[in-house]
């Protein structure tokens, strides 16, 4: 009689396998949920951080443009125009003029006339011996008196340059121009082209603050400009001296020198975390209000303000 040999068989039954698969699936699902939530929050925070940095840098550039407003501009021209609440969401539209802006690539070349000239197409100006500062052939220039009065034609073009020595032994250029000049010892400024000084306009376009047609600061829902015009010249902010446009200066150009401060206000709106709800119904900025319900409750709003003292008005 053959003796049967029994082998013990250890393994996992089908029900046990199904339970294990379900448990692993639940673990994977919870892990994916935690990871995706963390990843979404990280993306939101990164987006907000980048937006804040973008706004801070952009605000500094706006300040430099405003610093240069009026530089090399004739005194009979008001170099700042602010259209109050006419833009997107009731925002302002700001235009400023200068012969040189911070982002223009134009270094603000200038010089001064060393000898009076009467009815000639050549003028003698100071030479700086620096290619970044010296006026050169084909440059367009304007001539202004020390008080900003326009001298001669609105724009001249330099057709030739010759190095020379000025009347007091200074290094000089003899500039040949495309028109005759009648001038005493006045100032010469380079301008962008034959049209004269440049202008840039800030306005909201497609949810962003644009500089002319170039996106400048993203996620902007409102942009406001306020002016302190010291109408009585007492160097103190009195009642009624804060203006939202420059109509007072337009009607009385002598007040141009009394624009002591400009305040820019920018309202940004970036995507908040999941289920985020902005608590306020209205944001007040400048002389305008932002209706949060119309734009979106799930956005994080922030107001950025900067005050600038114009240097060239």
PyMOL commands that set and color helices and strands:
alter all, ss='L'
color gray80, all
select helices_A, chain A and resi 14-68+88-90+247-251+253-258+292-295
alter helices_A, ss='H'
color red, helices_A
select strands_A, chain A and resi 80-83+93-98+110-112+117-126+140-144+150-165+171-183+187-191+198-205+208-211+214-217+220-229+242-243+259-271+282-285+288-291+299-308
alter strands_A, ss='S'
color yellow, strands_A
deselect
rebuild
show_as cartoon
